[in-house]
């Protein structure tokens, strides 16, 4: 084939260190916009960013030349610097790990809606419940001693 065609969409979730409720409503939307900007600056497509006080969800389209760990390193590092310098939370730190799963094109709208409605979703479910459910749905083996 003379050209490469890929549809690579990822749903990523990452939390504040120890899941502390540090992301307050007064700057949350600006953070989400900044996270999307990081993805765009990496030549990816930010389809949705949402979250609550202790974690963020991102739906992004990436190129075949991207690798998720490198993108996440840029997203978390760049946003930490932005939080330190713009919001003034010098002690802000993201948890080291993250959840990442590919999304079928047929499910993009469903995942986007889920991400953009995190406030409503978390009135009924904690991050811990949500995270374990996502791991199970994705078929990811895990040892609960090392999840948190």
N, C-alpha and C positions, 0 to 999 in steps of 0.2 A: 504494500500500500504506500502511496507517495506521501500521505499526510497522516498525522496522529490526531485522533479524536477521543477525548476522554470526558467523562462526567464523574468528577470526584468531589463529592460533598461529604462534609464531616460535621457531626454534632459533637462538640467538646464541652466538658463541664469541669470547672476548677473552683476551689474554695479558698477563702482566707485561711491563714495559718490557724490551726486548731478550731476552725469554723467560728471564729469570733465574729459577732455581728457589727462589722466595721463600715460596711458600705451603706451610708445613710442616704435617705431620699433627696437631700439637698444637692448632692453631686452625682448620684447614681446614673441619671440619664447622660450626663457629660462623660462619665466613665464608659458607658456603653458605646457612645459615639466615638470616643477615642479608640476603643478596642476595634471597632469596625474600620477605623482609619488605618490602624496598624496592618490589618489584613489587606486592605486596598493598597497600601504602600509596598506590600510584598507581592503585588500583582495577583492577589486573590480577590474573591468576591465575598463581601459580608452580606449574608442574606437575612440574618436576625441575630440580635444580641439582647439578652434579658437576664434577669436574676433578681435576687433579693439581698438582704443584709449580709449574708455569709457566703454567697457563691454566684457564679456567672455561668450562663449557657451561651454558646455561640454556634450558629449554623453558617458554615463557610464553604464556598467553592474554591478548590485549589487546583493548581496546574499539576501535570504529571511530574514536573521537576521538583515540586515541593516535597518535603517530608513533614509529617505532622509534628514530630518532636521538635524540629527546627522552628516551625511556625509557632508552636506553643512557647518555646523559649523566648522568641521575639515578642509575642503577645504579653506574656507575663512580665518579662523584664522591662519592656517599654511602658507598660501600664503602671508598674510599681514606681518607676521613675516619675511618671506623670503625677501619680498620687502624692508622692513625696514633695514634688516641686509646686504643684498647682493647688492641691487640696491642703497641703501642709501636714499630712500625717506621716511624719518621718519614720515611725516605727512600723508602718504597714508592710506586711509580707504575705505573699500567696503561699498556700500549701505546696510542697514540692511536686506532687503528682497531679494527674488529671485523668478524666475519663474521655475516651475518644472512640467514636464508632462511625462507620460510613453510613450514608443515608441514600436509599434508592430514590431516583428521580420521582417516582410515583408517590413518595412519602414526604417530599420537601414541604409542601403546603401544610401538612399535618404537624410536622416537626416545628415549622416556623410559628404556627399558631400556639403550640405548646410553649415555646420559648418566650413568646411575647406576652403570655398570660401567666407568668410566674407568680405574681402577687396573689392571684386567685387560687392557683394550684397549691401554694404553700399555706393557704388557710386550712387545708385538709390533710396535708402530708408534710412531714419533716424532711430536711435534706437527707438524713440518714435513711429514712424509708425510701425516698425517691432514688437514691444512689444504689442501694441494694437491689431495688426493682429493675433499674436500668442494667446493672451487671447481669442479672438473671435473664432478662429479655434478650440481651446481646449474646448470651451463651458463654459469658466469660467466667472461667473458674477463678475463685478467690478464696482466700483464707481470711475470715472476718477479723482475726487478730491483727492483720496488717492493712485493713481497709482504712482505719482511722488513725 
